[in-house]
Amino acid sequence: MISKTPNAPYYAVIFTSLKVSGANGYETMSDRMVELAKVQPGYLGMESVRDASGMGITTSYWENLESISNWRKNSEHREAQSFGKEKWYSDYKVRICKVERDYSL
Amino acid sequence: MISKTPNAPYYAVIFTSLKVSGANGYETMSDRMVELAKVQPGYLGMESVRDASGMGITTSYWENLESISNWRKNSEHREAQSFGKEKWYSDYKVRICKVERDYSL
């Protein structure tokens, strides 16, 4: 569940979101996006947690900014983004980051 | 619940953890750490989610690397880190990141 990312530097996208209750179609699309992300060039891993209140943080890890940009522009992902904006999320924020160092237990 | 961070660049710490069940004293210490982090120089915000399985992601936001380093070395925080390693977490990873850009709903 904790991604085994390579040595830094690499990139991270922090996606923090508040999901509305009864977000129709969300689970199916969310599962599909996880599967689709995994096969994108430059994908390194993903961690995702959502609590009962609807607050969620998903972090995805990427080799470089180009791989993040390509994933953002993926047509199926764009469709999911539209649903997210219109129906599923009352608020969200995306942060594009360079991971400069990391350490584990 | 989503931090109103300033314009990028700024820094983020992604703390992903797996909490053991029945982690004695965790809630009290966790609440204390949130309060303590908020009064550290350079603190910009924090987002935290943990699900019923014990998986959690906490992101904290900081002005610069120095503020992150100072927080890591804070004596009360060091004590909490020790408890975390010894008693509360079965695994964790810390990633220090530079937030290069961000956008919201």
Backbone of each chain as ProteinMPNN parsed JSONL, in Angstrom:
{"seq_chain_A": "MISKTPNAPYYAVIFTSLKVSGANGYETMSDRMVELAKVQPGYLGMESVRDASGMGITTSYWENLESISNWRKNSEHREAQSFGKEKWYSDYKVRICKVERDYSL", "coords_chain_A": {"N_chain_A": [[0.819, -1.215, 0.0], [2.085, 1.154, 0.524], [3.918, 2.953, -1.738], [6.661, 1.615, -3.51], [8.775, 3.528, -4.413], [11.415, 4.721, -6.623], [14.854, 5.824, -5.99], [15.018, 9.251, -5.026], [15.687, 12.083, -7.205], [12.176, 12.294, -8.069], [8.818, 12.693, -9.304], [5.755, 13.931, -7.82], [2.212, 13.91, -7.623], [-0.082, 15.486, -5.694], [-3.293, 14.949, -4.852], [-5.923, 16.307, -3.414], [-9.153, 15.955, -2.162], [-12.674, 16.606, -1.742], [-15.306, 14.58, -1.588], [-18.628, 14.446, -2.718], [-21.582, 13.134, -1.111], [-23.071, 10.086, -2.199], [-22.044, 9.948, -4.851], [-22.668, 9.244, -7.92], [-21.492, 6.615, -9.908], [-18.891, 7.02, -9.28], [-17.114, 5.132, -7.991], [-16.629, 3.093, -9.877], [-15.425, 4.539, -11.959], [-13.23, 5.59, -10.598], [-11.786, 3.259, -9.911], [-11.157, 2.419, -12.479], [-9.512, 4.522, -13.311], [-7.299, 4.172, -11.662], [-6.309, 1.736, -12.644], [-5.736, 2.506, -15.248], [-3.856, 4.552, -14.907], [-1.694, 3.089, -13.999], [-0.572, 1.911, -16.248], [0.548, 3.934, -17.666], [3.237, 5.625, -19.335], [6.092, 6.286, -17.387], [4.889, 6.106, -14.946], [5.13, 5.578, -11.457], [3.968, 4.831, -9.056], [1.251, 4.799, -6.628], [-0.705, 6.142, -3.989], [-3.54, 6.058, -1.913], [-6.131, 7.353, 0.019], [-9.297, 7.543, 1.501], [-11.599, 8.916, 3.747], [-14.485, 8.312, 5.901], [-15.887, 10.67, 5.873], [-15.65, 11.66, 3.364], [-13.418, 13.03, 2.647], [-10.415, 12.928, 0.854], [-7.087, 11.885, 0.013], [-4.981, 11.431, -2.641], [-1.937, 10.329, -3.75], [0.179, 10.333, -6.486], [2.967, 8.991, -8.234], [5.665, 9.827, -10.359], [7.958, 9.649, -13.148], [8.822, 12.017, -14.341], [8.023, 15.466, -15.286], [6.869, 15.458, -17.774], [5.593, 12.963, -17.998], [3.568, 13.3, -16.147], [2.142, 15.386, -17.323], [1.295, 14.143, -19.69], [-0.377, 12.162, -18.657], [-2.333, 13.738, -17.484], [-3.521, 14.719, -19.773], [-4.571, 12.527, -20.995], [-7.216, 10.932, -22.74], [-9.366, 9.408, -21.639], [-8.928, 9.933, -18.983], [-9.334, 12.654, -18.956], [-12.074, 12.747, -19.335], [-12.914, 11.598, -16.95], [-11.978, 13.592, -15.234], [-13.713, 15.664, -15.924], [-16.218, 14.645, -15.052], [-15.594, 14.572, -12.355], [-15.295, 17.308, -11.706], [-17.855, 18.221, -12.252], [-19.698, 16.615, -10.899], [-18.764, 14.921, -8.746], [-16.991, 16.016, -6.858], [-16.917, 18.38, -4.231], [-14.929, 20.08, -3.713], [-11.504, 20.453, -4.635], [-7.914, 20.074, -4.804], [-4.944, 20.216, -6.681], [-1.591, 19.401, -6.566], [1.547, 19.761, -7.985], [4.596, 18.271, -7.659], [8.115, 18.127, -6.99], [9.839, 15.444, -5.774], [12.285, 15.6, -3.489], [13.762, 14.244, -1.572], [13.51, 11.188, 0.343], [12.462, 8.969, 2.977], [12.13, 5.935, 4.94], [10.389, 3.807, 7.303]], "CA_chain_A": [[0.0, 0.0, 0.0], [3.019, 2.28, 0.407], [4.595, 2.708, -3.016], [8.12, 1.421, -3.515], [9.305, 4.441, -5.423], [12.883, 4.671, -6.759], [15.561, 6.913, -5.318], [14.718, 10.608, -5.471], [14.435, 12.806, -7.408], [11.101, 11.904, -8.963], [7.742, 13.678, -9.15], [4.525, 13.515, -7.144], [0.989, 14.713, -7.722], [-0.946, 15.376, -4.512], [-4.674, 15.296, -5.214], [-6.75, 16.347, -2.206], [-10.512, 16.183, -2.652], [-13.858, 16.378, -0.908], [-16.289, 13.92, -2.439], [-20.014, 14.584, -2.258], [-22.168, 11.822, -0.807], [-23.863, 9.547, -3.306], [-21.45, 10.347, -6.136], [-22.985, 8.141, -8.841], [-20.492, 6.218, -10.896], [-17.536, 7.373, -8.842], [-16.253, 3.986, -7.667], [-16.24, 2.427, -11.122], [-14.477, 5.398, -12.669], [-12.019, 5.676, -9.787], [-11.041, 2.009, -10.111], [-10.647, 2.425, -13.855], [-8.399, 5.482, -13.398], [-6.13, 3.544, -11.022], [-5.772, 0.75, -13.597], [-5.215, 3.227, -16.419], [-2.631, 5.258, -14.494], [-0.599, 2.121, -13.831], [0.056, 1.544, -17.52], [1.063, 5.122, -18.343], [4.694, 5.778, -19.287], [6.61, 7.123, -16.314], [4.175, 5.864, -13.676], [5.974, 4.929, -10.45], [3.206, 4.323, -7.91], [0.099, 5.592, -6.193], [-1.224, 5.873, -2.643], [-4.837, 6.71, -1.895], [-6.921, 7.156, 1.229], [-10.471, 8.401, 1.671], [-12.267, 8.556, 5.0], [-15.946, 8.22, 5.841], [-16.448, 12.014, 5.657], [-15.516, 12.006, 1.951], [-12.108, 13.656, 2.414], [-9.468, 11.98, 0.3], [-5.794, 12.297, -0.534], [-4.331, 10.464, -3.52], [-0.65, 10.764, -4.262], [0.718, 9.477, -7.54], [4.402, 9.253, -8.402], [5.981, 9.838, -11.791], [9.38, 9.848, -13.445], [9.149, 13.39, -14.738], [6.861, 16.328, -15.515], [6.234, 15.073, -19.04], [4.679, 11.838, -17.757], [2.4, 13.87, -15.457], [1.39, 16.15, -18.323], [0.642, 13.187, -20.595], [-1.477, 11.52, -17.918], [-3.396, 14.738, -17.346], [-4.164, 14.927, -21.07], [-5.165, 11.259, -21.468], [-8.622, 11.245, -23.06], [-10.264, 8.804, -20.637], [-8.694, 10.663, -17.741], [-10.008, 13.954, -19.11], [-13.501, 12.508, -19.124], [-13.065, 11.434, -15.498], [-11.796, 14.922, -14.627], [-14.955, 16.418, -16.138], [-17.2, 14.137, -14.107], [-15.164, 14.994, -11.027], [-15.612, 18.734, -11.537], [-19.292, 18.505, -12.369], [-20.607, 15.777, -10.115], [-18.286, 14.11, -7.631], [-16.199, 16.729, -5.847], [-17.328, 19.728, -3.848], [-13.704, 20.878, -3.745], [-10.261, 19.675, -4.755], [-6.695, 20.808, -5.142], [-3.89, 19.389, -7.266], [-0.259, 20.006, -6.4], [2.587, 19.066, -8.743], [5.757, 18.402, -6.775], [9.355, 17.363, -7.185], [10.27, 14.784, -4.537], [13.721, 15.836, -3.433], [14.339, 13.109, -0.828], [12.512, 10.432, 1.084], [12.984, 7.934, 3.882], [11.097, 4.993, 5.362], [10.584, 3.176, 8.615]], "C_chain_A": [[0.852, 1.265, 0.0], [3.892, 2.002, -0.81], [6.103, 2.589, -2.844], [8.715, 2.242, -4.646], [10.834, 4.34, -5.472], [13.532, 5.795, -5.951], [15.132, 8.264, -5.898], [15.908, 11.122, -6.29], [13.457, 12.076, -8.34], [9.964, 12.893, -8.69], [6.511, 13.082, -8.467], [3.396, 14.46, -7.512], [0.185, 14.438, -6.456], [-2.333, 15.851, -4.928], [-5.523, 15.179, -3.952], [-8.167, 16.706, -2.626], [-11.561, 15.927, -1.576], [-14.941, 15.827, -1.818], [-17.683, 14.162, -1.866], [-20.559, 13.199, -1.929], [-23.03, 11.38, -1.982], [-23.365, 9.975, -4.664], [-21.603, 9.197, -7.126], [-21.876, 7.869, -9.837], [-19.065, 6.436, -10.455], [-16.637, 6.157, -8.675], [-15.733, 3.305, -8.932], [-15.18, 3.241, -11.856], [-13.152, 5.493, -11.906], [-11.155, 4.426, -9.971], [-10.405, 1.973, -11.495], [-9.447, 3.369, -13.977], [-7.137, 4.916, -12.749], [-5.477, 2.564, -12.001], [-5.105, 1.44, -14.784], [-3.907, 3.96, -16.078], [-1.439, 4.309, -14.483], [0.119, 1.78, -15.127], [0.558, 2.762, -18.301], [2.591, 5.139, -18.273], [5.101, 6.702, -18.136], [5.913, 6.953, -14.986], [5.066, 5.111, -12.695], [5.196, 4.368, -9.265], [2.079, 5.261, -7.535], [-0.295, 5.173, -4.783], [-2.522, 6.65, -2.51], [-5.603, 6.343, -0.637], [-8.123, 8.081, 1.178], [-11.177, 7.969, 2.938], [-13.783, 8.649, 4.85], [-16.598, 9.579, 5.585], [-16.427, 12.412, 4.181], [-14.213, 12.708, 1.623], [-11.127, 12.606, 1.918], [-8.166, 12.633, -0.111], [-5.279, 11.138, -1.385], [-3.008, 11.068, -3.963], [-0.237, 9.799, -5.363], [2.14, 9.944, -7.83], [4.801, 8.975, -9.842], [7.462, 10.13, -12.009], [9.728, 11.311, -13.686], [7.861, 14.182, -15.01], [6.122, 15.949, -16.794], [5.227, 13.939, -18.821], [3.423, 12.312, -17.029], [1.506, 14.606, -16.453], [0.637, 15.213, -19.274], [-0.545, 12.502, -19.92], [-2.649, 12.483, -17.769], [-4.193, 14.881, -18.642], [-4.786, 13.653, -21.648], [-6.68, 11.417, -21.63], [-9.605, 10.645, -22.05], [-10.143, 9.537, -19.297], [-9.365, 12.036, -17.784], [-11.511, 13.827, -18.856], [-13.778, 12.363, -17.618], [-12.926, 12.777, -14.781], [-13.074, 15.763, -14.761], [-16.056, 15.971, -15.186], [-16.865, 14.617, -12.689], [-15.56, 16.428, -10.734], [-17.111, 18.963, -11.419], [-20.14, 17.819, -11.313], [-20.054, 15.26, -8.788], [-17.636, 14.897, -6.502], [-16.807, 18.086, -5.526], [-16.123, 20.659, -3.815], [-12.532, 19.93, -4.017], [-9.088, 20.598, -5.021], [-5.662, 19.808, -5.649], [-2.565, 20.121, -7.081], [0.77, 19.136, -7.122], [3.917, 19.337, -8.05], [6.956, 17.624, -7.295], [9.759, 16.768, -5.839], [11.788, 14.868, -4.477], [14.439, 14.772, -2.607], [13.227, 12.401, -0.082], [13.208, 9.461, 2.017], [11.804, 7.152, 4.446], [11.367, 4.536, 6.787], [11.762, 2.233, 8.549]], "O_chain_A": [[0.412, 2.318, -0.461], [4.527, 0.951, -0.904], [6.728, 3.367, -2.123], [9.102, 1.716, -5.689], [11.469, 3.93, -4.501], [12.852, 6.603, -5.318], [14.913, 8.398, -7.102], [17.028, 10.65, -6.096], [13.853, 11.354, -9.254], [10.141, 13.835, -7.918], [6.269, 11.877, -8.536], [3.604, 15.66, -7.688], [-0.184, 13.297, -6.18], [-2.521, 17.008, -5.307], [-5.803, 14.076, -3.483], [-8.364, 17.666, -3.371], [-11.359, 15.149, -0.644], [-15.431, 16.521, -2.709], [-17.881, 14.087, -0.653], [-20.043, 12.198, -2.424], [-23.638, 12.202, -2.669], [-24.157, 10.328, -5.538], [-20.774, 8.288, -7.168], [-21.389, 8.773, -10.517], [-18.128, 6.081, -11.17], [-15.51, 6.152, -9.169], [-14.549, 2.985, -9.039], [-14.172, 2.704, -12.315], [-12.08, 5.478, -12.512], [-9.943, 4.524, -10.163], [-9.26, 1.55, -11.656], [-8.476, 3.053, -14.666], [-6.03, 5.154, -13.232], [-4.258, 2.558, -12.17], [-4.052, 1.015, -15.259], [-2.972, 3.978, -16.878], [-0.333, 4.662, -14.894], [1.289, 1.4, -15.108], [0.947, 2.639, -19.462], [3.174, 4.718, -17.274], [4.516, 7.769, -17.947], [6.294, 7.583, -13.999], [5.688, 4.114, -13.062], [5.71, 3.515, -8.541], [1.97, 6.371, -8.055], [-0.227, 3.995, -4.431], [-2.598, 7.796, -2.954], [-5.709, 5.171, -0.276], [-7.993, 9.261, 0.853], [-11.337, 6.773, 3.179], [-14.291, 9.023, 3.793], [-17.74, 9.638, 5.128], [-17.09, 13.369, 3.782], [-13.922, 12.959, 0.454], [-11.02, 11.523, 2.494], [-8.142, 13.79, -0.53], [-5.157, 10.01, -0.909], [-2.966, 12.181, -4.487], [-0.3, 8.582, -5.184], [2.469, 11.122, -7.693], [4.336, 8.017, -10.46], [8.124, 10.761, -11.185], [10.792, 11.783, -13.286], [6.759, 13.634, -14.967], [4.904, 16.099, -16.886], [4.137, 13.955, -19.392], [2.334, 11.789, -17.265], [0.282, 14.471, -16.431], [-0.518, 15.465, -19.617], [-1.588, 12.291, -20.54], [-3.809, 12.094, -17.91], [-5.397, 15.135, -18.611], [-5.456, 13.704, -22.68], [-7.345, 11.971, -20.755], [-10.566, 11.302, -21.652], [-11.126, 9.73, -18.583], [-9.893, 12.515, -16.781], [-12.128, 14.697, -18.24], [-14.738, 12.925, -17.09], [-13.663, 13.064, -13.838], [-13.462, 16.476, -13.836], [-16.745, 16.797, -14.586], [-17.748, 15.015, -11.93], [-16.09, 16.737, -9.667], [-17.579, 19.771, -10.616], [-21.162, 18.35, -10.878], [-20.793, 15.169, -7.808], [-17.714, 14.507, -5.337], [-17.167, 18.847, -6.425], [-16.271, 21.879, -3.88], [-12.579, 18.751, -3.666], [-9.257, 21.752, -5.413], [-5.527, 18.705, -5.119], [-2.44, 21.304, -7.399], [0.849, 17.929, -6.894], [4.315, 20.489, -7.876], [6.812, 16.595, -7.955], [9.994, 17.5, -4.878], [12.488, 14.284, -5.305], [15.586, 14.429, -2.895], [12.138, 12.946, 0.101], [14.394, 9.17, 1.862], [10.661, 7.61, 4.44], [12.404, 4.828, 7.382], [12.101, 1.597, 9.547]]}, "seq_chain_B": "MISKTPNAPYYAVIFTSLKVSGANGYETMSDRMVELAKVQPGYLGMESVRDASGMGITTSYWENLESISNWRKNSEHREAQSFGKEKWYSDYKVRICKVERDYSL", "coords_chain_B": {"N_chain_B": [[-10.769, 22.138, 5.097], [-9.176, 21.519, 2.954], [-6.04, 22.803, 2.399], [-5.363, 26.282, 2.273], [-3.001, 27.145, 0.627], [-0.204, 29.307, -0.226], [0.764, 30.958, -3.36], [2.664, 28.798, -5.488], [6.278, 28.596, -5.719], [6.391, 26.32, -2.952], [6.908, 24.144, -0.118], [6.302, 20.623, 0.478], [5.542, 17.975, 2.727], [5.005, 14.645, 2.392], [3.496, 12.262, 4.223], [3.074, 9.001, 4.495], [1.409, 6.34, 6.001], [0.994, 3.242, 7.807], [-1.045, 2.39, 10.281], [-0.98, 0.505, 13.26], [-3.522, -1.581, 14.744], [-5.288, -0.534, 17.666], [-3.435, 1.376, 18.701], [-2.03, 2.564, 21.321], [-2.419, 5.689, 22.86], [-2.077, 7.1, 20.582], [-3.991, 8.89, 19.375], [-4.146, 11.136, 21.063], [-1.489, 12.067, 20.968], [-1.251, 12.535, 18.246], [-3.149, 14.579, 17.82], [-1.934, 16.551, 19.357], [0.431, 16.95, 17.929], [-0.527, 18.072, 15.561], [-1.477, 20.529, 16.532], [0.919, 21.596, 17.464], [2.508, 21.693, 15.156], [1.214, 23.703, 13.749], [2.05, 26.091, 14.904], [4.652, 26.368, 14.229], [7.463, 28.088, 12.776], [7.143, 29.011, 9.392], [5.174, 27.221, 8.745], [2.517, 26.255, 6.613], [0.192, 24.829, 6.182], [-1.925, 21.869, 6.488], [-3.048, 18.632, 5.573], [-4.967, 15.761, 6.194], [-5.76, 12.363, 6.172], [-7.167, 9.342, 7.263], [-8.06, 5.983, 6.813], [-10.423, 3.33, 7.63], [-8.935, 1.033, 7.611], [-6.5, 1.686, 8.615], [-4.645, 2.857, 7.033], [-3.007, 5.845, 6.19], [-2.634, 9.183, 4.945], [-0.824, 12.056, 5.389], [-0.37, 15.329, 4.521], [1.832, 17.985, 4.828], [2.495, 21.486, 4.632], [4.979, 23.863, 3.817], [7.087, 26.777, 4.115], [9.758, 26.576, 3.32], [12.755, 24.498, 3.029], [14.198, 24.684, 5.358], [12.319, 25.218, 7.357], [10.974, 22.793, 7.406], [13.023, 21.097, 8.237], [13.544, 22.141, 10.785], [11.121, 21.585, 12.075], [11.157, 18.815, 11.99], [13.181, 18.361, 13.793], [12.213, 19.295, 16.158], [11.752, 18.956, 19.654], [9.536, 17.786, 21.023], [8.232, 16.734, 18.859], [10.121, 14.921, 17.984], [9.96, 13.051, 20.016], [7.389, 12.072, 19.543], [7.86, 10.952, 17.026], [9.528, 8.829, 17.765], [7.773, 7.207, 19.292], [6.037, 6.599, 17.235], [7.661, 5.044, 15.485], [8.225, 2.892, 17.152], [5.828, 1.916, 18.206], [3.35, 2.619, 16.92], [3.199, 2.545, 14.112], [3.184, 0.214, 11.438], [4.432, 0.502, 9.11], [5.912, 3.172, 7.255], [6.394, 6.067, 5.151], [8.244, 8.926, 4.292], [8.171, 11.751, 2.322], [9.916, 14.421, 0.983], [9.141, 17.336, -0.63], [9.204, 19.704, -3.326], [6.763, 21.939, -4.119], [5.784, 22.694, -7.23], [3.789, 23.717, -8.857], [0.246, 24.416, -8.641], [-3.316, 23.788, -8.687], [-6.857, 24.399, -8.438], [-10.3, 23.349, -7.898]], "CA_chain_B": [[-10.043, 20.86, 5.139], [-8.109, 21.629, 1.954], [-5.248, 23.957, 2.856], [-5.258, 27.432, 1.374], [-1.576, 27.442, 0.536], [0.102, 30.465, -1.088], [1.248, 30.61, -4.694], [3.889, 28.018, -5.579], [6.724, 27.383, -5.061], [6.52, 26.102, -1.509], [7.34, 22.758, 0.1], [5.337, 19.685, 1.052], [5.971, 16.69, 3.268], [3.986, 13.598, 2.266], [3.75, 11.215, 5.221], [2.149, 7.886, 4.274], [1.672, 5.423, 7.124], [0.069, 2.166, 8.158], [-1.136, 2.38, 11.745], [-1.429, -0.769, 13.834], [-4.779, -1.415, 15.484], [-5.088, -0.358, 19.108], [-2.195, 2.111, 18.947], [-2.285, 3.311, 22.558], [-1.87, 7.035, 22.983], [-1.874, 7.707, 19.263], [-4.893, 10.012, 19.078], [-3.727, 12.289, 21.86], [-0.231, 12.587, 20.434], [-1.503, 13.037, 16.901], [-3.799, 15.888, 17.965], [-0.931, 17.476, 19.864], [1.373, 17.267, 16.846], [-1.206, 19.005, 14.655], [-1.469, 21.854, 17.176], [2.304, 22.057, 17.552], [2.962, 22.027, 13.791], [0.588, 24.959, 13.323], [2.738, 27.268, 15.448], [6.054, 26.374, 13.804], [7.795, 29.044, 11.715], [7.127, 28.489, 8.031], [4.035, 26.316, 8.515], [1.53, 26.807, 5.683], [-1.067, 24.082, 6.175], [-1.836, 20.417, 6.649], [-4.22, 17.842, 5.187], [-4.728, 14.443, 6.773], [-6.85, 11.401, 6.019], [-6.864, 7.946, 7.583], [-9.27, 5.181, 6.629], [-10.7, 2.338, 8.672], [-7.914, -0.024, 7.574], [-5.294, 2.178, 9.27], [-3.812, 3.561, 6.046], [-3.155, 7.285, 6.293], [-1.741, 10.122, 4.266], [-0.831, 13.42, 5.903], [0.518, 16.243, 3.804], [1.991, 19.287, 5.478], [3.033, 22.453, 3.675], [5.988, 24.663, 4.492], [7.691, 27.819, 3.281], [11.085, 26.223, 2.795], [13.34, 23.271, 3.599], [14.65, 24.957, 6.719], [11.179, 25.065, 8.277], [10.731, 21.347, 7.52], [14.105, 20.543, 9.053], [13.326, 22.564, 12.179], [9.98, 20.832, 12.607], [11.604, 17.428, 12.196], [14.078, 18.312, 14.955], [11.497, 19.747, 17.368], [11.941, 17.89, 20.657], [8.278, 17.05, 21.24], [7.97, 15.991, 17.632], [11.057, 13.781, 18.012], [9.391, 12.054, 20.917], [6.282, 11.448, 18.804], [8.469, 10.102, 15.982], [10.005, 7.592, 18.415], [6.59, 6.384, 19.558], [5.547, 6.13, 15.942], [8.521, 3.949, 15.012], [8.259, 1.739, 18.062], [4.545, 1.369, 18.646], [2.101, 2.951, 16.237], [3.175, 2.311, 12.664], [3.84, -0.987, 10.916], [5.255, 0.97, 7.995], [5.64, 4.552, 6.831], [7.359, 6.698, 4.252], [8.214, 10.383, 4.301], [8.728, 12.324, 1.094], [10.097, 15.877, 1.044], [8.855, 17.745, -2.008], [8.999, 21.103, -3.711], [5.534, 22.102, -4.9], [6.16, 23.579, -8.332], [2.58, 24.444, -9.23], [-0.982, 23.8, -8.117], [-4.568, 24.367, -9.174], [-8.013, 23.997, -7.638], [-11.597, 23.278, -8.583]], "C_chain_B": [[-8.966, 20.787, 4.063], [-7.36, 22.92, 2.243], [-5.194, 25.048, 1.796], [-3.796, 27.886, 1.342], [-1.342, 28.627, -0.405], [0.493, 30.003, -2.495], [2.527, 29.794, -4.61], [5.028, 28.929, -6.059], [6.636, 27.465, -3.532], [6.849, 24.625, -1.337], [6.232, 21.922, 0.739], [6.068, 18.494, 1.646], [4.79, 15.735, 3.124], [4.364, 12.495, 3.244], [2.674, 10.144, 5.043], [2.445, 6.833, 5.332], [0.592, 4.356, 7.243], [0.07, 2.059, 9.673], [-1.593, 0.994, 12.206], [-2.752, -0.53, 14.558], [-4.467, -1.299, 16.97], [-3.788, 0.341, 19.458], [-2.403, 3.047, 20.146], [-1.627, 4.679, 22.561], [-1.743, 7.771, 21.667], [-2.705, 8.968, 19.066], [-4.464, 11.281, 19.805], [-2.462, 12.92, 21.283], [-0.424, 13.19, 19.05], [-2.146, 14.425, 16.947], [-2.797, 16.945, 18.433], [0.043, 17.907, 18.759], [0.759, 18.24, 15.837], [-1.155, 20.418, 15.237], [-0.069, 22.453, 17.191], [2.841, 22.472, 16.174], [2.469, 23.409, 13.381], [1.318, 26.206, 13.801], [4.224, 27.289, 15.091], [6.287, 27.456, 12.749], [7.759, 28.369, 10.346], [5.994, 27.526, 7.727], [2.999, 26.987, 7.612], [0.198, 26.071, 5.693], [-0.838, 22.588, 6.314], [-3.153, 19.789, 6.203], [-3.964, 16.416, 5.649], [-5.967, 13.58, 6.638], [-6.352, 10.04, 6.481], [-8.153, 7.16, 7.436], [-9.366, 4.088, 7.699], [-9.661, 1.221, 8.71], [-6.638, 0.378, 8.308], [-4.333, 2.884, 8.327], [-4.066, 5.06, 6.137], [-2.179, 8.046, 5.424], [-1.929, 11.481, 4.922], [0.124, 14.234, 5.059], [0.615, 17.528, 4.62], [2.768, 20.187, 4.527], [3.858, 23.488, 4.427], [6.602, 25.673, 3.533], [8.971, 27.366, 2.604], [11.62, 24.971, 3.497], [13.784, 23.476, 5.04], [13.501, 24.766, 7.716], [10.823, 23.586, 8.464], [11.769, 20.709, 8.438], [13.926, 20.903, 10.528], [12.172, 21.803, 12.827], [10.393, 19.381, 12.888], [12.423, 17.306, 13.48], [13.433, 18.79, 16.242], [11.453, 18.626, 18.406], [10.666, 17.098, 20.927], [7.94, 16.189, 20.027], [8.892, 14.764, 17.543], [10.52, 12.658, 18.902], [8.24, 11.314, 20.226], [6.808, 10.518, 17.712], [8.939, 8.776, 16.574], [8.847, 6.655, 18.731], [6.063, 5.786, 18.254], [6.331, 4.933, 15.441], [8.345, 2.694, 15.845], [6.898, 1.089, 18.254], [3.389, 1.514, 17.671], [2.037, 2.523, 14.773], [3.838, 0.983, 12.314], [4.711, -0.633, 9.713], [4.95, 2.45, 7.776], [6.698, 5.011, 5.844], [7.143, 8.203, 4.298], [8.858, 10.877, 3.006], [8.747, 13.848, 1.217], [10.06, 16.409, -0.374], [8.847, 19.269, -2.154], [7.745, 21.175, -4.574], [5.816, 23.134, -5.993], [4.967, 24.346, -8.888], [1.352, 23.72, -8.677], [-2.178, 24.476, -8.757], [-5.73, 23.712, -8.437], [-9.249, 23.876, -8.514], [-12.031, 24.685, -8.956]], "O_chain_B": [[-7.966, 20.088, 4.224], [-7.956, 23.994, 2.324], [-5.008, 24.788, 0.607], [-3.424, 28.884, 1.958], [-2.169, 28.918, -1.27], [0.544, 28.805, -2.775], [3.381, 30.059, -3.763], [4.773, 29.926, -6.733], [6.786, 28.527, -2.928], [7.05, 23.924, -2.329], [5.356, 22.435, 1.435], [7.094, 18.06, 1.122], [3.711, 15.981, 3.663], [5.417, 11.87, 3.115], [1.513, 10.353, 5.393], [3.603, 6.471, 5.541], [-0.554, 4.547, 6.837], [1.075, 1.68, 10.275], [-2.486, 0.394, 11.608], [-3.06, 0.599, 14.938], [-3.507, -1.888, 17.465], [-3.108, -0.051, 20.407], [-2.888, 4.169, 19.998], [-0.431, 4.811, 22.298], [-1.346, 8.936, 21.637], [-2.184, 9.998, 18.64], [-4.429, 12.364, 19.221], [-2.372, 14.138, 21.128], [0.162, 14.221, 18.722], [-1.747, 15.331, 16.214], [-2.812, 18.083, 17.965], [0.425, 19.074, 18.67], [1.444, 19.123, 15.322], [-0.835, 21.378, 14.537], [0.114, 23.649, 16.964], [3.539, 23.478, 16.048], [3.193, 24.184, 12.756], [1.219, 27.262, 13.177], [4.971, 28.129, 15.592], [5.413, 27.716, 11.922], [8.294, 27.274, 10.176], [5.855, 27.061, 6.595], [2.646, 28.148, 7.821], [-0.817, 26.619, 5.263], [0.294, 22.108, 6.264], [-4.23, 20.342, 6.426], [-2.848, 15.915, 5.508], [-7.079, 14.007, 6.949], [-5.246, 9.629, 6.133], [-9.213, 7.604, 7.876], [-8.49, 3.956, 8.555], [-9.519, 0.539, 9.725], [-5.791, -0.468, 8.595], [-3.326, 3.443, 8.762], [-5.218, 5.495, 6.159], [-1.049, 7.613, 5.197], [-3.044, 11.995, 5.004], [1.29, 13.872, 4.9], [-0.396, 18.086, 5.046], [3.584, 19.724, 3.729], [3.494, 23.93, 5.517], [6.638, 25.467, 2.32], [9.24, 27.726, 1.458], [11.009, 24.459, 4.435], [13.748, 22.546, 5.846], [13.701, 24.212, 8.797], [10.419, 23.175, 9.552], [11.441, 19.893, 9.299], [14.133, 20.068, 11.409], [12.249, 21.424, 13.996], [10.013, 18.804, 13.908], [12.37, 16.287, 14.168], [14.041, 18.7, 17.309], [11.151, 17.479, 18.073], [10.711, 15.873, 21.047], [7.434, 15.073, 20.152], [8.478, 13.701, 17.079], [10.622, 11.477, 18.571], [8.133, 10.09, 20.313], [6.27, 9.432, 17.5], [8.769, 7.722, 15.96], [8.924, 5.454, 18.473], [5.693, 4.614, 18.196], [5.752, 3.93, 15.024], [8.319, 1.58, 15.321], [6.802, -0.123, 18.442], [2.533, 0.633, 17.595], [0.972, 2.184, 14.257], [4.912, 0.661, 12.822], [5.616, -1.384, 9.348], [3.852, 2.917, 8.08], [7.763, 4.407, 5.727], [6.011, 8.686, 4.337], [9.96, 10.46, 2.65], [7.731, 14.476, 1.515], [10.846, 15.991, -1.224], [8.523, 20.003, -1.22], [7.674, 20.549, -5.631], [6.057, 24.306, -5.705], [5.107, 25.484, -9.337], [1.426, 22.553, -8.294], [-2.08, 25.579, -9.295], [-5.601, 22.618, -7.887], [-9.25, 24.241, -9.689], [-13.097, 24.868, -9.543]]}, "name": "protein", "num_of_chains": 2, "seq": "MISKTPNAPYYAVIFTSLKVSGANGYETMSDRMVELAKVQPGYLGMESVRDASGMGITTSYWENLESISNWRKNSEHREAQSFGKEKWYSDYKVRICKVERDYSLMISKTPNAPYYAVIFTSLKVSGANGYETMSDRMVELAKVQPGYLGMESVRDASGMGITTSYWENLESISNWRKNSEHREAQSFGKEKWYSDYKVRICKVERDYSL"}
